Amino acid sequence: MPPLRALVEAGHDVALVVTRPDKRRGRGGALVPSAVKAAAIDLGIPVTEQVDDVLDVGADLGVVVAFGRIIKPHIIEALPLVNIHFSLLPRWRGAAPVERAILAGDTHTGVCLMTIEEELDTGAVYDREVIDIGPDETADELRARLIEVGTRLLIENLERGLGTPVSQEGEATYAAKIDPAELQIDWSSPAEDIHRLVRIGGAWTTFRDKRLKVHRTKLTDDGELEIVEVQPEGKGRQPYEAWRNGARLQSGEWFG
């Protein structure tokens, strides 16, 4: 269950939700709210795009989840904040910890409930939980599990009291935002590396000068890569075998 709804159902009063502005989507360019805003409206909670608005609601605590914006010092000084971060800090500080963990071949990750400081993800940790990463698990699947773990961790710590956070220890690594150029498949790479790339979402190649998204792959028992699901330009997702039969591949044709 997402943190916002879980907080409400656990009996905590949520005074205000801060989220990103509505985005234009679709051919008509209609403004569409974020999932967080939609949930807040459904729950009858006021919503704003301005972080400074939190200073006027008399809150005891702010909960930050994948906010994606810098929180300025005057907010940090005025309001106690906790952050749910999807990694085992100090490994994978930054914007894309789930994707970077998969790309690096990490076999486990986790959730940290932490304080917020001016520097990126350097705060002390109240609590953490470790989970395994499945060998074929996608970033979306892993993120969904981490949300469930993080929500439970937050509620449990609020109910028993946050206690004293512990400073991070160990070598820090940084999870830079995924650059679109990284998502193009290099077929000369090892099969395991390509499989990891596909698992983070958005991987693509070209075929007959058109883009072909690769949504799912698997590794065979002897370590070879098998394509499972693709999406050609202008069409929906489909099994690779169905696409291949329709494309009628010719001898000597290659991806990329």
BALOBA-1460 file (C-alpha; in Angstrom, 3 decimals):
// residues 256
<rec num="1" residu="m" x="0.000" y="0.000" z="0.000"/>
<rec num="2" residu="p" x="1.403" y="3.469" z="-0.869"/>
<rec num="3" residu="p" x="2.579" y="5.533" z="2.148"/>
<rec num="4" residu="l" x="-0.086" y="8.268" z="1.890"/>
<rec num="5" residu="r" x="-3.062" y="5.934" z="2.105"/>
<rec num="6" residu="a" x="-1.327" y="3.790" z="4.723"/>
<rec num="7" residu="l" x="-0.754" y="6.822" z="6.955"/>
<rec num="8" residu="v" x="-4.411" y="7.782" z="6.766"/>
<rec num="9" residu="e" x="-5.632" y="4.240" z="7.403"/>
<rec num="10" residu="a" x="-3.255" y="3.965" z="10.384"/>
<rec num="11" residu="g" x="-4.996" y="6.964" z="11.936"/>
<rec num="12" residu="h" x="-2.369" y="9.645" z="11.295"/>
<rec num="13" residu="d" x="-3.639" y="13.098" z="10.370"/>
<rec num="14" residu="v" x="-2.179" y="14.288" z="7.061"/>
<rec num="15" residu="a" x="-2.447" y="18.081" z="6.876"/>
<rec num="16" residu="l" x="-1.015" y="18.691" z="3.407"/>
<rec num="17" residu="v" x="0.455" y="16.862" z="0.421"/>
<rec num="18" residu="v" x="3.166" y="18.426" z="-1.746"/>
<rec num="19" residu="t" x="3.660" y="16.941" z="-5.199"/>
<rec num="20" residu="r" x="4.689" y="17.902" z="-8.709"/>
<rec num="21" residu="p" x="2.519" y="20.030" z="-10.992"/>
<rec num="22" residu="d" x="0.021" y="18.385" z="-13.309"/>
<rec num="23" residu="k" x="1.507" y="17.270" z="-16.627"/>
<rec num="24" residu="r" x="0.040" y="17.421" z="-20.093"/>
<rec num="25" residu="r" x="-0.428" y="13.967" z="-21.568"/>
<rec num="26" residu="g" x="-2.014" y="12.384" z="-24.590"/>
<rec num="27" residu="r" x="-2.843" y="13.797" z="-27.980"/>
<rec num="28" residu="g" x="-5.233" y="16.356" z="-26.542"/>
<rec num="29" residu="g" x="-2.655" y="17.655" z="-24.080"/>
<rec num="30" residu="a" x="-5.008" y="17.335" z="-21.112"/>
<rec num="31" residu="l" x="-3.547" y="18.121" z="-17.698"/>
<rec num="32" residu="v" x="-3.177" y="14.951" z="-15.640"/>
<rec num="33" residu="p" x="-2.378" y="14.977" z="-11.901"/>
<rec num="34" residu="s" x="0.303" y="12.817" z="-10.360"/>
<rec num="35" residu="a" x="-0.793" y="9.579" z="-8.730"/>
<rec num="36" residu="v" x="-0.018" y="11.164" z="-5.351"/>
<rec num="37" residu="k" x="-2.266" y="14.150" z="-6.058"/>
<rec num="38" residu="a" x="-5.060" y="11.893" z="-7.271"/>
<rec num="39" residu="a" x="-4.830" y="9.818" z="-4.082"/>
<rec num="40" residu="a" x="-4.789" y="12.943" z="-1.895"/>
<rec num="41" residu="i" x="-7.890" y="14.319" z="-3.591"/>
<rec num="42" residu="d" x="-9.621" y="10.973" z="-3.154"/>
<rec num="43" residu="l" x="-8.760" y="11.069" z="0.549"/>
<rec num="44" residu="g" x="-9.861" y="14.679" z="0.952"/>
<rec num="45" residu="i" x="-6.381" y="16.005" z="1.739"/>
<rec num="46" residu="p" x="-5.272" y="19.479" z="0.536"/>
<rec num="47" residu="v" x="-2.600" y="19.423" z="-2.192"/>
<rec num="48" residu="t" x="-0.027" y="21.997" z="-3.242"/>
<rec num="49" residu="e" x="2.941" y="22.290" z="-5.584"/>
<rec num="50" residu="q" x="4.783" y="24.752" z="-3.341"/>
<rec num="51" residu="v" x="7.083" y="23.263" z="-0.713"/>
<rec num="52" residu="d" x="6.985" y="26.418" z="1.413"/>
<rec num="53" residu="d" x="3.286" y="25.828" z="2.052"/>
<rec num="54" residu="v" x="4.231" y="23.185" z="4.624"/>
<rec num="55" residu="l" x="5.399" y="25.968" z="6.933"/>
<rec num="56" residu="d" x="1.839" y="27.166" z="7.495"/>
<rec num="57" residu="v" x="0.038" y="23.945" z="8.440"/>
<rec num="58" residu="g" x="1.480" y="23.290" z="11.901"/>
<rec num="59" residu="a" x="2.676" y="19.779" z="11.073"/>
<rec num="60" residu="d" x="4.788" y="17.767" z="13.516"/>
<rec num="61" residu="l" x="6.554" y="15.743" z="10.827"/>
<rec num="62" residu="g" x="6.994" y="15.619" z="7.070"/>
<rec num="63" residu="v" x="7.348" y="12.342" z="5.143"/>
<rec num="64" residu="v" x="9.303" y="12.452" z="1.890"/>
<rec num="65" residu="v" x="9.071" y="9.701" z="-0.736"/>
<rec num="66" residu="a" x="10.749" y="9.954" z="-4.175"/>
<rec num="67" residu="f" x="10.156" y="13.703" z="-4.188"/>
<rec num="68" residu="g" x="12.763" y="14.512" z="-6.822"/>
<rec num="69" residu="r" x="13.247" y="18.128" z="-5.772"/>
<rec num="70" residu="i" x="15.761" y="19.847" z="-3.511"/>
<rec num="71" residu="i" x="14.312" y="20.721" z="-0.117"/>
<rec num="72" residu="k" x="15.839" y="24.014" z="0.963"/>
<rec num="73" residu="p" x="17.540" y="24.584" z="4.344"/>
<rec num="74" residu="h" x="14.796" y="26.805" z="5.789"/>
<rec num="75" residu="i" x="12.305" y="23.939" z="5.364"/>
<rec num="76" residu="i" x="14.670" y="21.399" z="6.920"/>
<rec num="77" residu="e" x="15.245" y="23.706" z="9.899"/>
<rec num="78" residu="a" x="11.551" y="24.437" z="10.435"/>
<rec num="79" residu="l" x="10.014" y="20.981" z="10.056"/>
<rec num="80" residu="p" x="11.320" y="17.546" z="11.095"/>
<rec num="81" residu="l" x="11.460" y="15.344" z="8.001"/>
<rec num="82" residu="v" x="11.912" y="11.641" z="7.343"/>
<rec num="83" residu="n" x="12.703" y="10.173" z="3.952"/>
<rec num="84" residu="i" x="11.949" y="6.697" z="2.600"/>
<rec num="85" residu="h" x="14.900" y="5.848" z="0.354"/>
<rec num="86" residu="f" x="15.019" y="2.704" z="-1.771"/>
<rec num="87" residu="s" x="18.559" y="1.480" z="-1.167"/>
<rec num="88" residu="l" x="20.899" y="0.403" z="1.599"/>
<rec num="89" residu="l" x="22.691" y="3.677" z="2.230"/>
<rec num="90" residu="p" x="25.347" y="4.838" z="1.664"/>
<rec num="91" residu="r" x="25.132" y="2.616" z="-1.430"/>
<rec num="92" residu="w" x="23.106" y="4.218" z="-4.193"/>
<rec num="93" residu="r" x="22.428" y="7.711" z="-3.011"/>
<rec num="94" residu="g" x="20.585" y="9.689" z="-5.644"/>
<rec num="95" residu="a" x="17.778" y="9.618" z="-8.181"/>
<rec num="96" residu="a" x="17.770" y="6.063" z="-9.548"/>
<rec num="97" residu="p" x="18.771" y="3.622" z="-6.784"/>
<rec num="98" residu="v" x="16.506" y="0.804" z="-7.961"/>
<rec num="99" residu="e" x="17.733" y="0.915" z="-11.554"/>
<rec num="100" residu="r" x="21.401" y="1.272" z="-10.595"/>
<rec num="101" residu="a" x="21.223" y="-1.671" z="-8.206"/>
<rec num="102" residu="i" x="19.884" y="-3.893" z="-10.994"/>
<rec num="103" residu="l" x="22.413" y="-2.632" z="-13.553"/>
<rec num="104" residu="a" x="25.254" y="-3.290" z="-11.124"/>
<rec num="105" residu="g" x="24.123" y="-6.860" z="-10.570"/>
<rec num="106" residu="d" x="23.376" y="-6.344" z="-6.872"/>
<rec num="107" residu="t" x="21.730" y="-9.400" z="-5.347"/>
<rec num="108" residu="h" x="20.048" y="-7.444" z="-2.575"/>
<rec num="109" residu="t" x="18.883" y="-3.948" z="-1.759"/>
<rec num="110" residu="g" x="16.490" y="-2.493" z="0.779"/>
<rec num="111" residu="v" x="14.795" y="0.513" z="2.292"/>
<rec num="112" residu="c" x="16.201" y="3.139" z="4.630"/>
<rec num="113" residu="l" x="14.064" y="5.417" z="6.792"/>
<rec num="114" residu="m" x="16.321" y="8.422" z="7.254"/>
<rec num="115" residu="t" x="16.669" y="12.064" z="8.175"/>
<rec num="116" residu="i" x="17.023" y="14.714" z="5.484"/>
<rec num="117" residu="e" x="20.069" y="16.951" z="5.221"/>
<rec num="118" residu="e" x="21.112" y="19.584" z="2.715"/>
<rec num="119" residu="e" x="23.434" y="17.137" z="0.939"/>
<rec num="120" residu="l" x="22.015" y="14.351" z="-1.196"/>
<rec num="121" residu="d" x="20.865" y="11.323" z="0.831"/>
<rec num="122" residu="t" x="23.490" y="11.781" z="3.530"/>
<rec num="123" residu="g" x="21.133" y="11.774" z="6.509"/>
<rec num="124" residu="a" x="21.307" y="9.415" z="9.455"/>
<rec num="125" residu="v" x="19.174" y="6.259" z="9.345"/>
<rec num="126" residu="y" x="16.361" y="5.428" z="11.775"/>
<rec num="127" residu="d" x="15.690" y="1.969" z="10.420"/>
<rec num="128" residu="r" x="16.370" y="-0.225" z="7.413"/>
<rec num="129" residu="e" x="15.271" y="-3.514" z="5.913"/>
<rec num="130" residu="v" x="17.126" y="-5.721" z="3.428"/>
<rec num="131" residu="i" x="15.419" y="-7.619" z="0.600"/>
<rec num="132" residu="d" x="16.759" y="-9.878" z="-2.139"/>
<rec num="133" residu="i" x="16.621" y="-8.874" z="-5.800"/>
<rec num="134" residu="g" x="15.231" y="-11.623" z="-8.022"/>
<rec num="135" residu="p" x="17.445" y="-12.599" z="-10.982"/>
<rec num="136" residu="d" x="14.676" y="-11.703" z="-13.464"/>
<rec num="137" residu="e" x="12.927" y="-9.022" z="-11.400"/>
<rec num="138" residu="t" x="12.224" y="-5.773" z="-13.232"/>
<rec num="139" residu="a" x="12.714" y="-2.325" z="-11.743"/>
<rec num="140" residu="d" x="8.946" y="-1.805" z="-11.582"/>
<rec num="141" residu="e" x="8.436" y="-5.113" z="-9.788"/>
<rec num="142" residu="l" x="11.252" y="-4.411" z="-7.346"/>
<rec num="143" residu="r" x="10.067" y="-0.857" z="-6.710"/>
<rec num="144" residu="a" x="6.575" y="-2.117" z="-5.894"/>
<rec num="145" residu="r" x="8.012" y="-4.453" z="-3.251"/>
<rec num="146" residu="l" x="10.182" y="-1.671" z="-1.842"/>
<rec num="147" residu="i" x="7.159" y="0.612" z="-1.533"/>
<rec num="148" residu="e" x="5.367" y="-2.036" z="0.511"/>
<rec num="149" residu="v" x="8.409" y="-2.546" z="2.744"/>
<rec num="150" residu="g" x="9.022" y="1.178" z="3.115"/>
<rec num="151" residu="t" x="5.413" y="1.894" z="3.997"/>
<rec num="152" residu="r" x="5.399" y="-0.773" z="6.686"/>
<rec num="153" residu="l" x="8.741" y="0.448" z="8.033"/>
<rec num="154" residu="l" x="7.408" y="4.011" z="8.256"/>
<rec num="155" residu="i" x="4.208" y="3.054" z="10.059"/>
<rec num="156" residu="e" x="6.012" y="0.781" z="12.520"/>
<rec num="157" residu="n" x="8.547" y="3.473" z="13.397"/>
<rec num="158" residu="l" x="5.911" y="6.163" z="13.832"/>
<rec num="159" residu="e" x="3.926" y="3.904" z="16.146"/>
<rec num="160" residu="r" x="6.871" y="3.061" z="18.399"/>
<rec num="161" residu="g" x="8.702" y="6.378" z="18.068"/>
<rec num="162" residu="l" x="11.526" y="7.206" z="15.701"/>
<rec num="163" residu="g" x="14.293" y="6.988" z="18.277"/>
<rec num="164" residu="t" x="17.841" y="8.090" z="17.537"/>
<rec num="165" residu="p" x="19.108" y="7.776" z="13.962"/>
<rec num="166" residu="v" x="22.493" y="6.205" z="13.203"/>
<rec num="167" residu="s" x="25.023" y="7.789" z="10.854"/>
<rec num="168" residu="q" x="25.688" y="6.040" z="7.564"/>
<rec num="169" residu="e" x="28.836" y="3.943" z="7.375"/>
<rec num="170" residu="g" x="30.768" y="2.621" z="4.399"/>
<rec num="171" residu="e" x="31.683" y="3.777" z="0.920"/>
<rec num="172" residu="a" x="29.085" y="5.911" z="-0.817"/>
<rec num="173" residu="t" x="27.995" y="5.224" z="-4.385"/>
<rec num="174" residu="y" x="25.732" y="7.465" z="-6.430"/>
<rec num="175" residu="a" x="22.696" y="6.470" z="-8.470"/>
<rec num="176" residu="a" x="22.640" y="9.001" z="-11.284"/>
<rec num="177" residu="k" x="19.416" y="9.434" z="-13.225"/>
<rec num="178" residu="i" x="19.242" y="7.046" z="-16.183"/>
<rec num="179" residu="d" x="20.288" y="8.818" z="-19.371"/>
<rec num="180" residu="p" x="18.116" y="7.841" z="-22.382"/>
<rec num="181" residu="a" x="21.292" y="7.009" z="-24.304"/>
<rec num="182" residu="e" x="22.041" y="4.262" z="-21.780"/>
<rec num="183" residu="l" x="18.886" y="2.408" z="-22.782"/>
<rec num="184" residu="q" x="20.005" y="1.571" z="-26.314"/>
<rec num="185" residu="i" x="21.055" y="-2.077" z="-26.375"/>
<rec num="186" residu="d" x="24.633" y="-2.827" z="-27.331"/>
<rec num="187" residu="w" x="24.405" y="-6.366" z="-28.673"/>
<rec num="188" residu="s" x="28.152" y="-6.866" z="-28.259"/>
<rec num="189" residu="s" x="27.685" y="-6.681" z="-24.467"/>
<rec num="190" residu="p" x="27.489" y="-9.852" z="-22.359"/>
<rec num="191" residu="a" x="24.051" y="-11.458" z="-22.213"/>
<rec num="192" residu="e" x="23.791" y="-10.793" z="-18.475"/>
<rec num="193" residu="d" x="24.400" y="-7.058" z="-18.986"/>
<rec num="194" residu="i" x="21.725" y="-6.836" z="-21.673"/>
<rec num="195" residu="h" x="19.290" y="-8.739" z="-19.465"/>
<rec num="196" residu="r" x="19.890" y="-6.270" z="-16.630"/>
<rec num="197" residu="l" x="19.366" y="-3.325" z="-18.964"/>
<rec num="198" residu="v" x="16.053" y="-4.719" z="-20.166"/>
<rec num="199" residu="r" x="14.959" y="-5.290" z="-16.574"/>
<rec num="200" residu="i" x="15.217" y="-1.589" z="-15.674"/>
<rec num="201" residu="g" x="12.690" y="-0.675" z="-18.384"/>
<rec num="202" residu="g" x="12.892" y="1.321" z="-21.584"/>
<rec num="203" residu="a" x="15.553" y="-0.714" z="-23.381"/>
<rec num="204" residu="w" x="15.426" y="-0.467" z="-27.159"/>
<rec num="205" residu="t" x="17.169" y="-1.401" z="-30.358"/>
<rec num="206" residu="t" x="16.514" y="-0.818" z="-34.050"/>
<rec num="207" residu="f" x="15.310" y="-3.136" z="-36.771"/>
<rec num="208" residu="r" x="14.930" y="-2.088" z="-40.411"/>
<rec num="209" residu="d" x="15.605" y="1.517" z="-39.353"/>
<rec num="210" residu="k" x="12.736" y="1.543" z="-36.853"/>
<rec num="211" residu="r" x="12.856" y="1.471" z="-33.087"/>
<rec num="212" residu="l" x="11.986" y="-1.781" z="-31.349"/>
<rec num="213" residu="k" x="11.469" y="-1.731" z="-27.597"/>
<rec num="214" residu="v" x="12.567" y="-4.820" z="-25.714"/>
<rec num="215" residu="h" x="10.375" y="-5.276" z="-22.641"/>
<rec num="216" residu="r" x="11.437" y="-8.655" z="-21.332"/>
<rec num="217" residu="t" x="14.260" y="-11.132" z="-21.757"/>
<rec num="218" residu="k" x="15.517" y="-14.189" z="-19.933"/>
<rec num="219" residu="l" x="18.766" y="-16.068" z="-19.628"/>
<rec num="220" residu="t" x="18.875" y="-19.710" z="-20.681"/>
<rec num="221" residu="d" x="20.535" y="-22.379" z="-18.570"/>
<rec num="222" residu="d" x="23.702" y="-22.023" z="-20.640"/>
<rec num="223" residu="g" x="23.770" y="-18.228" z="-20.207"/>
<rec num="224" residu="e" x="22.419" y="-17.158" z="-23.578"/>
<rec num="225" residu="l" x="19.915" y="-14.325" z="-23.911"/>
<rec num="226" residu="e" x="16.379" y="-15.097" z="-25.037"/>
<rec num="227" residu="i" x="14.056" y="-12.256" z="-26.059"/>
<rec num="228" residu="v" x="10.558" y="-12.726" z="-24.610"/>
<rec num="229" residu="e" x="8.520" y="-9.576" z="-25.269"/>
<rec num="230" residu="v" x="8.958" y="-6.626" z="-27.647"/>
<rec num="231" residu="q" x="7.080" y="-3.593" z="-28.940"/>
<rec num="232" residu="p" x="7.538" y="-2.276" z="-32.476"/>
<rec num="233" residu="e" x="6.938" y="1.375" z="-33.328"/>
<rec num="234" residu="g" x="3.270" y="2.325" z="-33.291"/>
<rec num="235" residu="k" x="2.108" y="-1.031" z="-31.948"/>
<rec num="236" residu="g" x="1.466" y="-2.696" z="-28.624"/>
<rec num="237" residu="r" x="3.573" y="-5.090" z="-26.624"/>
<rec num="238" residu="q" x="3.648" y="-8.620" z="-27.962"/>
<rec num="239" residu="p" x="5.477" y="-11.922" z="-27.554"/>
<rec num="240" residu="y" x="8.760" y="-11.992" z="-29.445"/>
<rec num="241" residu="e" x="7.744" y="-15.082" z="-31.391"/>
<rec num="242" residu="a" x="4.594" y="-13.366" z="-32.665"/>
<rec num="243" residu="w" x="6.591" y="-10.301" z="-33.715"/>
<rec num="244" residu="r" x="9.260" y="-12.417" z="-35.413"/>
<rec num="245" residu="n" x="6.698" y="-14.376" z="-37.377"/>
<rec num="246" residu="g" x="5.022" y="-11.175" z="-38.533"/>
<rec num="247" residu="a" x="8.304" y="-9.456" z="-39.392"/>
<rec num="248" residu="r" x="9.508" y="-12.425" z="-41.448"/>
<rec num="249" residu="l" x="13.167" y="-12.010" z="-40.613"/>
<rec num="250" residu="q" x="15.524" y="-12.625" z="-43.485"/>
<rec num="251" residu="s" x="18.893" y="-14.325" z="-43.331"/>
<rec num="252" residu="g" x="21.606" y="-11.802" z="-42.494"/>
<rec num="253" residu="e" x="19.304" y="-9.266" z="-40.772"/>
<rec num="254" residu="w" x="20.461" y="-7.963" z="-37.393"/>
<rec num="255" residu="f" x="19.261" y="-5.745" z="-34.585"/>
<rec num="256" residu="g" x="20.922" y="-2.386" z="-34.093"/>
